[in-house]
Amino acid sequence: MTDDAVRSVSRALCIMEAFLEKPVATLSELAAATGVSKTTCHRLLNTLISAHYVVRAPHGVGYQLGGKVIALGQACMAQVDVFRATRPHIVELARRTGDTAFMCINDDDEALCLDRVDGKHEVRVFILHLGGRQPLHVGAAPLALLADKTDDELAELVRRRGLARYTPYTIIDLKHLIAAVEHLRQEGYVVSWEDATIGVAAVGAPVFDHTDRVVASISVSGILPRFGPDRLPLLIEAVKEAAANASRDLGHSRTTSSEQRR
């Protein structure tokens, strides 16, 4: 991006922030508030209007924020709601299992870690950090985010993003990805075995909102010996319970239909 482009973006953001002080403002008021000329301000306003970030106020008395800003605000608040709904359940999950618990969301075809609680087990897993990202086909938390995707949507995801290999156990073809997601739809959880890092396993489950849409995933991850046959059923039960409780807190009240997502 050129210096002129960066300057234009900065000025456009200043114009939008000016509406925090004056929800409906004239061209002169916006130019004065942002320190740019009326000509520059008018040009930037036209750009913002074309992108629906700004609209002309009723009766032609000035300008106000548009619907795109409302949509962004709703998206931001949705993340806050998801964090609030999942936080107590991943805290309890980490306490109950002793392993590291995560909460992720789908952000631009990647799993974004919004929350993480380390367990008390002496060996901790530092694979996915708070604010870290991971492809959706790698790891239990990312895979769980695909629970509401149809097979066609999975194929489109593979077309856009590909299936990079991280270990010999990473899913690298569409057929195996569809099979993993089908198991997820049917059973409500997914287990990943050393697909992101050798020696590390994880269990993940999706979190649904009131519209039956996957808005997050919850998982626990740890070293392979802690995911043996003696503990795995307990881990699966704990993760599914945490995700179900978080979904309930977000207004979800019905079972996900695998038939609807094929």
Secondary structure as GFF3:
##gff-version 3
##sequence-region A 1 262
A	DSSP	alpha_helix	3	18	.	.	.	ID=ss1
A	DSSP	alpha_helix	27	34	.	.	.	ID=ss2
A	DSSP	alpha_helix	38	50	.	.	.	ID=ss3
A	DSSP	beta_strand	54	56	.	.	.	ID=ss4
A	DSSP	three_ten_helix	58	60	.	.	.	ID=ss5
A	DSSP	beta_strand	63	65	.	.	.	ID=ss6
A	DSSP	alpha_helix	67	97	.	.	.	ID=ss7
A	DSSP	beta_strand	100	106	.	.	.	ID=ss8
A	DSSP	beta_strand	110	117	.	.	.	ID=ss9
A	DSSP	beta_strand	133	135	.	.	.	ID=ss10
A	DSSP	alpha_helix	140	144	.	.	.	ID=ss11
A	DSSP	alpha_helix	151	161	.	.	.	ID=ss12
A	DSSP	alpha_helix	174	187	.	.	.	ID=ss13
A	DSSP	beta_strand	190	193	.	.	.	ID=ss14
A	DSSP	beta_strand	200	208	.	.	.	ID=ss15
A	DSSP	beta_strand	214	223	.	.	.	ID=ss16
A	DSSP	three_ten_helix	224	227	.	.	.	ID=ss17
A	DSSP	alpha_helix	232	249	.	.	.	ID=ss18
A	DSSP	three_ten_helix	259	261	.	.	.	ID=ss19
###
